[in-house]
Amino acid sequence: MEIEIGKVIHYYNHIGVAVLALEESLKLGDKIHIAGHSTDFVQRVTSMEVEHHTVLWVKPGDKMALKVIQPVHEHDIVYRVVEEELEPIG
């Protein structure tokens, strides 16, 4: 399951960093899916910054910088991938 949490508002190509405007919280280690017209990949959040300070989590309304594994574009949508635990059958 995926929950829309924000969008890309800027991308620094030379350093591979996206700036996101968030509507939901996000924490280090979360899995995210970034999708757009020509963008579609999943990655773990391994590094986040707010105002050039490394943070472990961000809250709704924050603008944050995120190291990304592929190029992104303004207006790409960011989703948090909710990993459901499988229940044993039987």
Secondary structure by P-SEA (a helix, b strand, c coil): cccccbbbcccccccbbbbbbccccccccbbbbbbccccccccccccccccccccccccccccccccccccccccbbbbbbbbbbbcccc
